[in-house]
Amino acid sequence: MSKKQSFHDQHIVLPGTKIRLDKIPTKGRDSSDSRPQAEKEFKKLRHEFIELQYRLYAENRRSLMIVLQAMDAGGKDGTIRHVFRGVNPQGVVVTPLKVPTKEEAAHDFLWRVHKVAPAAGMIGVLNRSHYEEVLVVRVENLVPPEVWKGRYEHIRNFEKLLADRGTRILKFYLHISHKEQKKRFHERLTQPEKNWKFSPDDIAKSKHWNEYMAAFDDAIEQCSTKVAPWYVIPADQKWYRNLAVAGIIVETLREMNPQFPEHKDGVHDEDID
């Protein structure tokens, strides 16, 4: 990757861009040809992330919401585990959004997401998100087209509301190839420590790969906005996936530039007994 080009510039989907995920590379080595150098850079970025996150938490004025979406075995859990290692756990909340509960299903589709949107000073990480409501429900025919098509506008308005409130939003699609997905499924079946990750539903969804790609194409096109951009991250190589996600988060926090608050007026060091 050119040193002059930021991770943001390299992987963002600009508003109004037409995309075809099957035309976008999934190999991280196409963006960085040196794994040792990438891993060295990742460690530096993670140390900077820890400092910036600490400042964001102390400032207690703005927040950051990070959305992670991918096909099954795309690396959402691994991204969270590696990128967020070492951050202040008081300032980060990870929420896995699985199949809606009975209570959640009784509300509008954004209700459960609004409940877990990050408060001031916090980073909220969504492992899957409100985008399932234009992905799974579409491919599995759980609601009619006129319902899920109308949700794009609701999502854009919802994310604009959060942004107006002081929440920066970063949305990452971890882009793996169908071949890489099959390889990871095989690992889950053959490695005892990974068996728990496998579900027969994964195979069923994999058979609808093309339908899911079309659904992701539309969701990303319709909902990559100035205040809530989508980033397509080549994720076949985990080391590059981690580097790119960490890079975009750090670039965003640098821009936000959170500051430690000044001490309260009228209190001085000599007042401490």
N, C-alpha and C positions, 0 to 999 in steps of 0.2 A: 504494500500500500504506500502511496506517495505520502511523504511526511507532511506535505502541505495540505493534504485533504483530511478533514476531520472524519471521525466515525459517523457523526451526524450527517454530514454531506454525502458520505458514501452509501449509507443504507436507508435514508429517509425516503418515504413515498410522499412526494409533494402533492398538495391538494389539487384535485382535478386530473391527476395522472392515471392513465389507463395501464393496468398491469396484467401480466400473465405469469403466474408463479412458475409454470412449467418452462418459462423462458429465462428465469432468474437462477443463477448458479447457487447450488447448495453447498459447494465445497469452500471451506474457509481458506484453504491453501491458495485459492484464486485471488484472495485479498491480501494474504500474508504468506510468503514462501519460507519463513523461518520460524519453526515452532519454538526453539529455544529463545529467540529474541522476543517472540510474542508472549511467552510465559514470563519473561523478565519484565516486559512492559506491563503485563497484567498485575504483577505484584506491586509495582509502583503505583498503578492506578488504584488498586484496592487500599493501599495505605492513605492515599489522598482522599478516597471516598470516606474512609473512617473519620478523618478530620472534618471533612465538609458535612457529613451527617451529624457529627457531634455539634457543630456550629448551628445547623438547622434546628436541631432539638433544643439547644439553649436559646436561640432567638425566639422560638415559639410564636412565629408570626405567619409563616407560610408552610405549605406541605407539598409532598410529592407522591403521586400515585403511579405505580408501575403495573402494567397489564402484560401478562405472559400468556400467549396462545401458541398452540402447535398441534400437529397431529399426534396421536398416541406414540409414546416413546421419543417425542421430539426434544426432550431435555429440560422441561420446565423445573422439575425438582432439582436437577443437577445445577442449573443456572442459579437458583436461589441459594443452594448450599455453598457454592464456590464464590459467587459475587458478594454475598452478604456476610461472609465469614469475618468475624472480628468487629462488626459494627455494634453500637450500643443497643442491646436488645430492648431497652425501654423505649427506644425511638422508632422501632420497626415492628409492624404487624403484618404477618403473612396470613392470607385468607384463601383456603382452597374452596372454590365454588363448585360443588358437585351437583348431583341431581337435586333440584329444588325440593325442600321438605314440604309437608302438607301445609304448614303455615305460610311458607314463602310462595307456594303456588296459589294461595288464596289472595295474594296481592298482585299489583302490577309487576312486570318483569324486572323493573329497575329498583324496586323496593329493597331487596336484599343487598344490592350493591351500594345504594345510598347509605345504608346502615353502617357499612364498613369503610366508607370513604375516609381517608386520613384526616385527622384533626390537625390543628396548627402545631407545627414542630415535628410532625410525624411523617414517616414514609410508609405507605400502604402498598403491599405487594399482592396482586390478585393472581393466583394460580388457576387459570381459566377465569372467565368473567361474564359480563352481560352479553358479550359477543356470542356465547353459546346459543343465545336466543335468536340469532340469525344464521347459525351454522347447523347445529344438531337438529333443531326443530325443522329446518328446511330440508336437509338431506333425508331425515327419517319421516318426513311428512306428518309431523306432530301438530302443526297448525297450517291453515290454508295460506297460499302465497300472499293474499291481500293483507294478512296479519303480519307476517315477518317482513314484508317489503316496507310496511309503514314504520317499522321499528328503527330503520336507519335514521330517520329524522328525529325520533325520540332520543336516540343515542347521541346524536350531534348536539341536541339542545341540552341534554343532561350533562355532557362533558363541558359544554360552554358554561353552564351554571357553576360547576365545580371550579373551572378556571377563573371565572369572575370572582369567586370567593377566595382565591389565592392558592389554588392547587395546580401545580404543574403536572401534566399528564404525559407519560411516555408509554407507548404501546409497542410491544415486540412480538413479531411473528417469527418463531424459531423454525427456520426453513430446512427441513431434511428431505432427502430423496426417498422415493418408495423403496429403493434397494437398501438404503441405510435403515429404514424402519424395519424391514424384514430381518436384517442382521441383528438389530437390537431385540426384536421379538425372540429370535433364536437364543440369544444370550439369556433372556429372562426365563426361557424354558429349560435351559441346560445348566445354568449356574444356580446352585441352591440358594445363595444369598440374594438372588434376584427373583426367585420364583413368586414371591408375594406381589411383585409388581404386575404380573401377567393376569389378564382377564380374557375369557373367551370373547367378550364384547370387542376387544381390540382387533381380533381377526375379522369380525363381522364389519366393523367400521373400515378396516383396511380394504375390504372388497369394494367399498364406495369411494376409493381414493380420488377418482376424477371428479365426482360430484362434490366432494369436500374441497378440492382445489378451486372449483368454480365458485363455491360459496365463500371461500376465503378471498378470492379475487374481488368479488362484489363488496364484501364487508370492508376490505381495506380501501378500495376505491371510493366507496360511499362515505367512509368515516375517517379518512386521514385529513385532518384540518390543521389550521395554523396553531390552534391552542391545544390540540390533542393529536399529534402526528403518529402515524404508523412507521415502524422500521422493520424491514425484512432482513433478518440476520442469517447468513449462511451457517448452518448448524451441523453439518455432517461431521466436522471436526470440533470436538467439544472445547479444545483449547482456544480456537478462534471465536467460537460462540461466546465464551466467557469474556474474552478480551473486548469484543465489540460492544457487548451489553454494558460492561463496566465503563468502557470509554464514553459511551453516550450518556450514561448517568453522571459521570464526573464532569463531562463538558456542560451538561445542563446545570449542575450544582455550581460550577464555576461562574456561569452566567447569572445565576440567582445570587451568588455571593453572600450567603448568610453571615451575619455578624453576631459576635457575643454582645449581649446587652450590657450597658453600663450599670454600675452599682447604684443602688437607690440613693437619692439625695439625702443629705443629713446624716449618713452613716459613714464613719471613718475608722481606720485601723485602730486608732487610739481608744475608740469606744469599746473595743473588745477587751473584756476583763481577763 
